[in-house]
Amino acid sequence: MPSLTGRTIRNALPISIVFQMVLLLFAFLVTDCGNLLQIWAVTMAAYWSGTLLIMFRRPKTPTRLDLFLIQWSFPFLLILIAVPLVTWIWKLRGLL
């Protein structure tokens, strides 16, 4: 019999995927020569690396923090961390 927590991980992933697809749509709509789309791709790689790490480390007993991060961290990663960090790095390299 599957555990209750296992069902919670399965419920957290679709919400996150919906956020990712909505933000992908917005990234496609912004006319900035693909810069936001590149930032979205970097954020996607970081998010899924963290999510897979959580799922492999604690597949049957994730903590509440694990479930929260799986479900809600993608928009915060994109808006609060990735956009400012990548913009700063591009400015240092002279790309912006």
N, C-alpha and C positions, 0 to 999 in steps of 0.2 A: 504494500500500500504506500503510495507516495506521501511524503510528509507535507504538512500544511505550509511550511516554509518554502518547499520546492514550488508549490503552486504560486506563492507570492512572487518569486523570481520570475516565473512565467507571466505573471500579471504586470510586473514592473517594466519588462522589456517593450511591450507594444506601445506604452505611453511614451517612452523615450524615443522609439522609432518614429512616432508621429511628430514629435518635436523636431527630430532631425530632418524629416522630409519637408516640414513647413519652413524651417530655416534654410534648407536647400533651395526651395522655391524662391524665397526672398533673396538669396545669394545670386540666383540666376537673373532676377529682375533688376538688380543694381547694375548700373552701367559704369563700371570702374575698371574695364579691361580684364576682368576675371580675378582681381585681387581678393575680393571677399570670398569668392569661390575657392581660391587656394587656401585662405585662412580656414574656411569650413572644412576642407579636406584634412588639414593638419589637426583640427579639433576632433574630427571624426576618428582619426588614427589614435589620438591620445585617449579619447573616450573608450573606444573598443578595446584598447590595450588594458586599461584599468578594469573594465567590465569583465573581460576574460580572466584577468588575474583574480578578481573576486570570485568568479564562478568556479575556477579550478581550485582555489584554496579552500573555499567553504561551500561546496555544492549543496550540501544538505542542511547546513545550519548557518546561514548568513545572519549577520547582526542587523539591527534596525538601521544603523548607519550605512551598511552595505546596500540594503534595499533602497534607502533614500538616495544614495549616490548613483545607483543603477537607474533609478527612475527620473531624477531631476537634475543631474549634474551637467548634461550636455549644453543646455542654454547658458548656464552660468560659466562653463568653460569657454564657450564661444564669445560671449559678450564681455565678461569681466577679465578674462585672462588672455585668450588667444588674440583678439583684435588689438588690444594695446601692446602686447608683447611683440607680435609680428610686425606691427607698424613701427615700433621703436627699432627693431632689428633692421628692417628695410631702410629706415632713415640713416642708421649707422653705416650701412653698406652703400648708401647713395642711390638706392633704387627708387626712392620717393622724393 
